[in-house]
């Protein structure tokens, strides 16, 4: 497996993406701020709705410019019980620039009643103290593309048939014991001992979430992947694990990038490249965000 070239740059993602060539990225996997008041190191997550959506359209326009026509944009976003419309408002706004091709559900905790009558609960469950809301155990991963025609590797996340008779009954199987997993991804967090040491970021998604996005898009060694809000580098870890050609990540917080570099070593580029100057002038200084997760939110 070829070592992945990983480029991490400490700068605003809009400015950073403006320095990249048009249609130079195969897929984008990211999770911007959710505008829920999460306490980041260098960013205040407290815009009003209009400002937040305007800023989202700004950075998403650069994502569209750098994304190839056949590319995929996987956008992870969640909500709080007191603001459940935010993910939907965001994806509707982005509908001006992209087509919503698929919606995946990142399941963090689930309870299943088996046919034998056994109840099984698995995953990472963080209760909330509320008489109005139930605990939210999932987030969205919106799969956005330029025209809705991007071809995926549906069996890249395939699973074996429980009922083996289906292998012969369904013609599309071509005799293989593998079916599409569908749009529900159960990915619990790994248990950590010390928050400040093991996960020095208030909101991250698991590396496996980005691996799933890579595999469903179609894992090829020549892929170039981008995360405009790379945080402590879980998407970069996924790129390295999958052995793709190049990963590019931006973040405004140098401390998060230091944590990312430590997690990625060895094999990371030894020094951060000098920021490339944009020919479009200085962009507005808007907040850049990092991978949030509902399990890291305070109860509301």
C-alpha positions in Angstrom: 0.0 0.0 0.0 1.4 3.4 -1.0 1.9 5.9 1.8 -0.7 8.7 1.7 0.6 12.2 1.2 -1.0 14.2 4.0 -1.1 18.0 3.9 -2.4 19.9 7.0 -2.6 23.7 6.8 -3.4 26.1 9.7 -5.7 28.6 7.9 -9.3 29.5 7.2 -10.8 26.9 4.9 -12.2 29.4 2.5 -8.8 30.9 1.9 -7.2 27.5 1.8 -9.6 26.1 -0.7 -9.2 29.1 -3.0 -5.6 28.1 -3.4 -6.5 24.7 -4.8 -7.1 24.1 -8.5 -10.7 23.6 -9.7 -11.9 20.0 -9.9 -8.8 18.6 -8.2 -10.5 16.7 -5.3 -12.3 13.3 -5.6 -14.2 13.5 -2.3 -14.8 15.8 0.6 -15.6 14.3 4.0 -16.2 16.9 6.7 -18.2 18.0 9.7 -18.5 21.8 10.1 -19.6 23.5 13.3 -23.2 22.8 14.2 -23.9 26.3 15.6 -24.9 24.9 18.9 -22.5 26.8 21.2 -19.7 24.1 21.3 -16.6 25.4 23.0 -13.8 25.2 20.4 -10.3 26.6 20.9 -10.3 29.3 18.3 -13.9 29.6 17.2 -17.2 30.8 18.8 -20.0 28.5 17.7 -22.7 31.1 18.2 -23.8 32.7 14.9 -27.5 33.5 14.3 -29.2 31.3 11.8 -28.9 33.7 8.8 -25.2 34.2 9.4 -24.6 30.5 9.8 -26.3 29.6 6.6 -24.6 32.4 4.7 -21.2 31.3 5.9 -22.0 27.7 5.0 -22.9 28.7 1.5 -19.5 30.6 1.3 -17.3 27.6 2.2 -19.6 25.1 0.3 -19.1 27.1 -2.9 -15.4 26.5 -2.7 -16.1 22.8 -2.0 -18.1 22.7 -5.2 -15.4 24.4 -7.2 -12.6 22.1 -6.2 -14.7 18.9 -6.4 -14.6 16.8 -9.5 -17.7 16.3 -11.6 -17.8 12.7 -10.4 -16.9 13.6 -6.9 -18.7 13.1 -3.6 -19.3 15.5 -0.7 -20.1 13.8 2.6 -21.4 16.3 5.1 -21.8 15.1 8.7 -24.1 17.3 10.8 -26.3 16.8 13.8 -28.7 18.8 16.0 -29.6 19.4 19.5 -33.1 18.5 20.8 -33.9 22.2 21.2 -32.8 22.9 17.6 -33.8 19.9 15.5 -34.3 21.7 12.2 -30.7 22.8 11.8 -29.4 19.8 9.7 -32.5 20.1 7.4 -32.1 23.9 7.0 -28.5 23.5 6.1 -29.0 20.8 3.5 -31.9 22.8 1.9 -29.6 25.8 1.7 -26.9 23.7 0.1 -29.4 22.5 -2.4 -28.7 25.7 -4.3 -25.2 24.3 -5.1 -25.5 20.5 -4.8 -27.9 17.6 -5.4 -28.7 15.5 -2.3 -28.0 12.0 -3.7 -28.1 9.9 -0.5 -28.8 10.4 3.2 -26.9 8.2 5.7 -27.7 7.9 9.4 -24.8 7.6 11.8 -26.2 5.4 14.5 -24.3 5.9 17.8 -26.5 3.8 20.1 -29.3 1.3 19.4 -31.5 -1.2 21.2 -32.7 -4.3 19.3 -35.3 -6.9 20.3 -34.3 -10.2 18.9 -36.6 -12.9 17.6 -35.7 -14.9 20.6 -37.1 -12.2 22.8 -33.8 -10.9 24.0 -33.2 -7.1 24.2 -29.7 -6.0 23.2 -28.4 -2.4 23.7 -25.1 -1.4 22.1 -23.2 1.8 21.5 -22.4 5.0 23.2 -25.4 6.4 25.0 -25.4 9.9 26.6 -28.7 10.7 28.3 -30.1 14.1 28.6 -31.9 15.6 31.5 -35.2 16.7 30.0 -39.0 16.1 30.4 -39.6 17.2 26.8 -37.0 15.4 24.6 -35.8 11.9 24.1 -32.1 11.2 23.8 -30.8 11.7 20.2 -28.7 8.7 19.2 -27.9 9.5 15.6 -26.5 12.2 13.3 -26.9 12.7 9.5 -24.3 12.2 6.8 -25.6 13.9 3.7 -24.1 12.7 0.4 -24.1 15.7 -1.9 -22.9 15.6 -5.5 -22.9 18.1 -8.4 -25.6 16.4 -10.5 -26.9 13.4 -8.6 -25.3 11.0 -11.0 -22.1 10.0 -9.2 -21.6 6.3 -9.4 -20.9 4.6 -6.0 -19.5 1.3 -4.9 -22.7 0.0 -3.2 -20.9 -3.2 -2.1 -17.9 -1.3 -0.8 -19.8 -1.4 2.5 -21.5 -4.7 1.7 -22.7 -7.3 4.2 -23.4 -11.0 3.9 -27.0 -12.3 3.5 -28.6 -13.6 6.6 -30.9 -15.8 4.5 -28.5 -17.5 2.1 -31.4 -18.5 -0.2 -31.5 -14.8 -1.3 -28.2 -15.3 -3.1 -29.8 -17.4 -5.7 -33.2 -15.7 -5.7 -32.0 -12.2 -6.5 -30.3 -11.9 -9.9 -28.3 -8.8 -9.1 -26.2 -10.8 -6.6 -24.4 -12.7 -9.5 -23.9 -15.5 -7.0 -22.1 -13.4 -4.4 -23.0 -13.5 -0.8 -22.9 -9.7 -0.4 -25.6 -7.1 -0.3 -25.8 -3.4 0.0 -25.6 -2.3 3.7 -28.0 0.5 3.2 -28.0 3.9 4.7 -27.8 3.1 8.5 -24.2 3.0 9.8 -23.8 1.9 13.4 -20.5 3.4 14.6 -20.0 3.8 18.3 -17.3 5.9 19.8 -14.2 4.1 21.2 -14.0 4.3 25.0 -11.5 6.9 26.3 -9.9 7.3 29.7 -9.0 11.0 29.7 -10.8 13.5 27.5 -7.9 16.1 27.5 -5.4 13.4 26.5 -7.3 10.9 24.3 -9.7 13.3 22.5 -8.5 16.9 22.9 -11.3 18.3 20.8 -14.9 19.1 21.9 -16.5 17.4 18.9 -15.2 14.7 16.7 -16.5 11.9 14.5 -15.0 8.4 14.6 -12.3 7.6 12.0 -14.6 4.7 10.8 -17.2 7.2 9.7 -14.8 8.7 7.2 -13.6 5.2 6.2 -17.2 4.3 5.3 -17.5 7.4 3.1 -14.3 6.4 1.3 -15.5 2.9 0.7 -19.0 3.8 -0.4 -17.6 6.4 -2.8 -15.4 3.8 -4.3 -12.0 3.2 -2.8 -9.2 3.7 -5.3 -5.5 4.4 -4.6 -5.4 7.5 -6.8 -8.1 9.4 -4.7 -7.6 12.9 -3.4 -9.6 13.7 -0.3 -10.3 17.0 1.4 -11.6 18.0 4.9 -12.1 21.8 5.3 -12.6 21.4 9.1 -10.0 18.7 9.9 -9.7 19.3 13.6 -7.6 16.6 15.3 -7.4 14.6 12.1 -9.8 11.7 12.2 -10.6 12.0 8.5 -6.9 12.2 7.8 -6.4 8.9 9.7 -9.1 7.3 7.5 -7.3 8.4 4.4 -4.0 7.0 5.7 -5.7 3.8 6.7 -7.2 3.4 3.3 -4.0 4.2 1.5 -5.3 6.8 -0.9 -2.9 9.1 -2.8 -3.4 12.5 -1.0 -5.3 14.1 1.8 -5.7 17.9 2.4 -7.0 19.3 5.6 -7.5 22.9 6.9 -8.1 24.2 10.4 -7.8 27.6 12.1 -6.6 26.1 15.3 -2.8 25.1 15.3 -3.2 23.1 18.5 -5.7 20.8 16.9 -3.4 20.3 14.0 -0.5 19.4 16.4 -2.7 16.7 17.9 -3.5 15.5 14.4 0.1 15.3 13.4 0.9 13.4 16.6 -1.8 10.9 15.8 -0.8 10.5 12.2 3.0 10.1 12.8 4.9 8.4 11.3 4.5 9.0 7.6 3.3 12.5 7.7 4.9 15.3 5.8 7.7 16.7 8.1 6.7 20.4 7.9 3.5 22.3 7.1 3.7 23.9 3.6 3.7 27.6 3.5 0.2 29.0 2.8 -0.4 29.6 -0.9 -1.5 33.1 -1.8 -4.9 33.4 -3.3 -5.3 35.4 -6.5 -8.8 36.3 -5.4 -7.7 38.6 -2.6 -8.2 38.2 1.1 -11.5 36.4 2.0 -13.7 37.5 4.9 -12.5 36.0 8.2 -15.3 33.6 9.0 -15.1 30.9 11.6 -13.7 27.5 10.6 -15.1 24.6 12.4 -14.3 21.1 13.5 -15.9 17.7 13.7 -18.7 18.0 16.2 -20.7 15.2 17.7 -23.9 15.1 19.7 -22.3 12.9 22.3 -20.0 15.8 23.2 -22.8 18.3 23.6 -24.1 19.4 27.0 -27.7 18.3 27.7 -30.3 20.8 26.6 
